[in-house]
Amino acid sequence: MAAQDLKAAYKTIMEDHFPPCMEISFVEDDRRQTLFYEKASWVIEGVRTGLRYGENPGQEAALYKLINGNLRLGAVECIQPGRHLASDVELLQSGKHPGKTNITDVDNALNIMRYLMDSPCAIIVKHNNPCGVAKATSLAEAYQRANMADRVAAFGGAIALNRTVDRDTAELILQNYAEVVAAPDFAEGVMDMFATKKNLRVMRIADIDKLTSYATQRVVDFKALMDGGMIVQWSFIPEARNTADFLPARTVYKGQEYAVERQPTAQEADDLLFGWLIEAGVTSNSVLYVKDGVTVGIGTGEQDRVGVAEIARDKAYRKLADRLAWERHQTPYNLLDDTANRQAIDEEVAAERGGLPGSCMISDAFFPFRDGVEVGLREGVSAVLQPGGSLRDFEVIEACNEAGAAMVFTGQRSFKH
């Protein structure tokens, strides 16, 4: 395929052959429970169409919204129909036609944000993982902190915001390239500002204002297998949704009891909870570092826990170097050609250890040995949160006590595959 054809593929809207309606039935004996779905679409430039394509150009895809049906299996009940978020966005500015990844990135941002509605919050998602997440006293500050947490990865991402977008926030967004902005509403004049970025997709999702009510709502999670089979599970909900839900880090090994000597401070507990709730939307295995309500380093999808702790640590170093280069020289760190400037930044990042001292370390599963948690402790992490339950929890407890770090358990794993 010629290069020009490759470029054209990204602009080509697929003519999908998925039907306008879909039904999924669960049958047990004579009892049938059916969920009814309707295909979503938008009118763009006078033409009604659905998704541009799936995960890649050339893949037909369709977006369906739940419009009817109630499903209850055992004690678990599915979300009621009509409570649409990413499945029925109001497209205020279409830019390039929305594709599957735009919708799923926004959806995963909302999956995290439903637990973070108490203060202005910004989540930037790329490849269905958060690049940066931050909360603050204003939406503009939250967005700026989330963006600068990983400015490079945020390029071309989907931005989700939990407050009405004001002009200050819009001005900051326009300084960067984004694929999508999703928010409950937009203040007067903001859409005129966004119109200067014609390819920006602007989505209004009014029910973001009600996201807290989705915190305990479950949906049926379908995973198709390559042979046509399917795994079905209820969606994940973190049980620890406030700091009072944390469990003491203690265990018994060979008749001896081990317990963490120091409990988290109020600020540490707040950061630990913030990171744990973000974990609900991070691909496992994962380790996060959080400090003062913003992600410092996010490690995702690694096969071993030591490796992902190191990835998150290394990202913290790189992202701090890039932030300093951008703030001081308006140039990405990788493009700095001044040896003196680069050396000065390198020395500062090394001295600050990537901004990790005093940060919190959050793991989506237990540490099987102490070597994983030691990656963070060596960088000055002051508090750790993990599910607990390893046969060698005592080693991890000893490592935290030796470092003077606090640690608590959640009692629940947070894998996301």
C-alpha positions, 0 to 999 in steps of 0.5 A, a space after each residue: 500500500 502506498 504511503 498516501 493510501 496509508 494516510 487516507 486509511 485513517 480518514 476513511 469512515 468504515 461502512 459498518 454492517 452491524 445491525 441497528 439493534 442487538 439483544 443479549 439473553 441470559 437463559 436459565 430453565 424457563 427464565 429469560 433475561 434480555 438486555 436490549 441495545 441500540 446502535 449509537 450514531 451522530 449527524 456529522 456534516 449532514 450525514 448520520 454515521 456511527 464509529 469511524 472504525 474499530 481499533 485500527 483502520 479497516 476494522 468495522 465497528 459499532 457502538 451500542 447503548 443499553 436501552 432496555 432490560 434488567 439483569 440480575 444474577 444472584 445478588 448482583 444487578 446490572 446497571 439500569 438502562 438509559 444511564 448513558 455516558 460514553 455510549 451516548 455522548 453529545 458531539 459538540 464538535 466532531 473534528 475527525 470522526 470518533 473511532 473506537 479508541 476515542 470512546 473507550 479512552 473516555 469510558 476508562 477515564 470515567 471508570 476512574 473518575 466516578 470515585 474522584 468527584 469530590 474535587 476538580 479532577 482531570 484524567 488524560 487517557 492514552 491507549 486505555 491507560 491514564 497518562 496523568 491524573 490530578 485533583 486540585 482546587 480548580 479545574 485549570 490547576 487539575 488539568 495542568 497538573 495532570 498534563 505535566 505529570 506526563 506531557 509527552 504521553 498526553 500528546 494526542 490523548 483523551 481528556 476527561 474533566 469532572 467540572 464545567 470547562 471554563 476559559 482558563 482550562 480551555 486555554 491550557 488545553 489549546 496549548 497542547 494537541 488532544 484528540 478528545 475533550 469530554 466534560 459535563 458542560 462548557 462555559 460561554 465562549 469555550 466552544 468558540 475557543 475550541 473551534 480553532 482546533 478543528 480536529 478536536 472532538 468535544 464531547 458533552 456528557 451531562 451525567 458526568 455530574 452524577 458520576 458518584 451514583 455510578 460508583 457501585 454500579 456493575 455491568 456485564 463485562 464480555 471478553 470474546 475469545 479467538 475461537 468464538 467463545 466468551 468469558 463473562 464477568 461482572 465489572 470490577 468495583 474497588 471495595 476500599 473507597 475511603 481511607 477507613 476501609 484500609 486494613 492494617 498491614 500485618 501477617 503471621 509467619 511460622 507462628 510469629 506476628 509481623 506488623 507495620 510499625 507506622 501508620 500513614 499520615 492524613 496526607 499519605 492516606 489521601 494519596 494512597 486512596 487516590 492511587 488505589 482508585 486510579 488502579 481500577 482503570 490501569 492495565 495490570 500488572 501495575 504500580 503507581 507513585 502518587 504525591 500530593 494528589 497527582 500521579 508521579 509515575 504510572 507503570 502498566 501492563 508489565 509481566 513482573 512486579 519488580 519490573 513494573 515498579 522500576 518502569 514507574 520509577 524510571 518514568 518519574 525520572 524522565 517525566 520530571 526531566 521533561 517537565 523542567 525542560 519545558 517549564 524553563 526552556 519551552 523545549 522537550 527534554 529529548 530535544 534539548 541541544 544545550 549540553 549545559 542545560 541538559 546537565 543541569 536538569 539531569 543533576 536536579 532530577 538525580 538530586 530530587 530522585 525523580 520527585 519520588 521522596 515522600 510519595 506513595 507507592 500503590 500496587 494492584 496486587 501483592 508483592 510476592 517478595 520484598 524486592 518489588 517494594 524496595 524499588 520504591 523504598 530506595 527512592 524515598 517512598 514514605 507509604 505503600 498500599 497493596 492488597 496483601 495476601 502473599 505468603 511472604 507479606 512478612 518480608 514486605 512488612 520488614 522492608 517497610 519497617 526498616 525504611 520507616 515507611 507506612 503500609 496498609 492493605 486493601 484486602 482486594 486485588 485490582 487486576 485489569 486485563 
